[in-house]
Amino acid sequence: MATETVAKPRTSLRVRVQKFGTFLSGMIMPNIGAFIAWGIITALFIEKGWIPVPALGGFGTNAEGVPNVGLVGPMITYLLPLLIGYTGGKIVYDVRGGVVGAIATMGVIVGAGIPMFIGAMIMGPLGGWTIKKLDSLWDGKIRPGFEMLVNNFSAGIWGALLALLGFYGISPLVTWFSQGAGNVVQFLVSNNLLPLTSIFIEPAKVLFLNNAINHGVLTPLGIQQSLEQGKSILFLLEANPGPGLGLLLAYMFFGRGAAKASAPGAAIIHFLGGIHEIYFPYVLMKPILILATIAGGMTGIATLALTNSGLVAPSAPGSIFAVLFQTSRDSYVGVILAVVLAATVSFLIASLILRTSKDKGEDDLSAATARMEAMKGKKSSVSSALVGERSDVAVLTRPVQNIVFACDAGMGSSAMGATVLRNKIKAAGFPDVKVTNSAIANLSDTFDVVVTHQDLTERAQTKTSSAVHYSVDNFMNSPKYDEIVELVKTSNTEGPAAAHVDSAVETQVPQTQGAHAAESAAAVGGKGVLLPESVILDGTARDRDAAIDEAGKLLLDRGAVDTTYVQAMHEREESVSTYMGSFLAIPHGTNDAKVHIKHSAVSIVRYPEGIDWGGKQVKFVVGVAGLNNEHLHILASIAKIFTNKAQVAQLEEASTVEEILELFGKVNA
């Protein structure tokens, strides 16, 4: 009998190239500071620099007649490729992947006679990916006490093998590729064809496809050229702010409506801040204007070629300040001319197009910004400068794959909220969507959706500006969860093809499989997280503060925390309530108070008559102290119980501690 299958939507070539480019830039961008440091040292101390110093610039010999090594050569040969390799491995498999990626990168560095940036971009991710796969082979099979031995030796042995592969196998191939690409660039320069690259680069910028070209090819080749010649024109093929400035100036004088009004601010952000994506919506409103930026780009490149000008290191971001800072000592006139002439040509052509067409560039800027964000794959960090602040769910331009619950400490309310929503999303048929939890202090701008208590949303937005934010007043049964589930459904069925991306934050609540109460109280690190002596069926407190003290005392009696942590539980409650809904509160310390936790523990106090918790009735108070996520399986159980009215009723009727522990065991069965 034939089975009908539903074909997965295909990811377009543009999206695949865009993702690849984003991955490449993810290895380069975190290390731009190191590139700038190398550029400063190079510009100052090489033989043709501003302050030639043989010992630092690596030219001449020392008093003993030994050639000077300097800083320039070792930094470009070893430091920068190793940083790229480490970052590439870390992206794939955190620090462990980074270490193996760096070891693997060392093989191509030593095996080649040129700086191995492309080799590092290969070996770093390869090291991270392969060690991740190896670890999965024996995951959960290592005997207790042997984890460190297995982890260290597996990383060392595999890293050594990859270094040999890089030395003998990868470095010759990458050297051949680099030399071939260099020859192509030299051919374009020699035949005055390099300006034609703007025909591809300028449209690629608007489509967010430039990262694959810029960081995958131009930066590595530019570094090699700069090392040999002291500068490179390749660093300005994409980073020249002139074409975008000319376009925005044309809108300032000849545009209409919102486009004209917002163009001055966009020009400042683009030219001085170096955020080029700010002008992309202006092109998308009137695509023919891409001709203006292409002509401007060609003019800039031609000027650089004619004046033999270039930068000593990459300019990132593409601000005029960054460009001038990295300009070679003998290239200031050429670089400034390249920027000015590129802006002039772009301005003249864009002005002509705007003045002679019926459409003066007054289309909906918001719609153009949304199209730009759809191509980028996420919200733009600068789009509010064009269309103003938007609501929490105004723009979502890619399938939702990563959701994070954030609270002050990241170990209590957020963990339980994540469990509740994760179960809802799985029930809706989207088990691959990751729902994690984190302290706000540890957030990074890598999530599609961020859920916070309404009192914490503003803090979270400063760290995750590109995400969609949801504010809730309790983490157990907020109606916002249904909205998020619907958003997941819509974005994964009607939006662009979903891309499964490993989250940078791996704090997902473990889904344990305990079948009875003993497993709920399983030993963690030699100490049980939830033990019978930490459960009280009839609490004596009559108000919120006394209840926190009662739950905290159980943690103190277990030796899990000190008195400072209990004080921090009160501080946390004063800033943001830990009321979860369904008669439940889970007081816990602040993020800073984690240093006062000695081991993970959870306490449970039941108040049959209920107590007032900031205007809400609470019958169950769960005290939480967690290290290294050891407590999260208990919180997962609690979250499941308190979203089930029948199980809450069983908790209320339980007459023994064993019944409560048994119930938690059944939840995880």
Buried (B, 14 or more C-beta within 10 A) or exposed (E): EEEEEEEEBEBEEEBBBBBBBBBBBBBBBBBBEBBBBBBBBBBBBBEBBEEBBBEBBBBEEEEEEEEBEBBBBEBBBBBBBBBBBBBBBBBBBBEBBBBBBBBBBBBBBBBBEBBBBBBBBBBBBBBBBBBBEBBEEEEEEBEEEEEEEBBEEBBEEBBBBBBEBBBEBBBEBBBEBBEEBBEEBEEBBEEEEBBBBBBBBBBBBBBBBBBBBBBBBBBBBBBBBBBEBBBBBBBBBBBBBBBBBBBBBBBBEBBBEBBBBBBEBBBBBBBEBBBBBBBBBBBBBBEEBBBBBBBBBBBBBBBBBEBBBBBBBBBBBBBBBBBBBBBBBBBEEBBBBBBBBBBBBBBBBBBBBBEEEEEBBBBBBBEBBBBBBBBBBBBBEBBEBBBEEBEBBEBBBBBBBBBBBBBBBBBBBBBBBBBBBBBBBBEBEBEEBBBBBBBBEEBEBBBBBBBBBBEBBEBBBEBBBBBBBBBBBBBBBBEBBEEBBEBBBEBBEEBBBBBEBEBBBEBBBEEBEBEBBEBBBBEBEEBBBBBEEBBBBEBEBEEBBEBBBBBBBBBBEBEBBBEEBBBBBBEBBEEBBBBBBBBBBBBBBBBEBBEBBBBBBBBBBBBEEEBEBEEBEBBBBBBBBBBEBBBBBBBBBBBBBBBEEEBBEBBEEBEEBEBBBBBBBBBBE
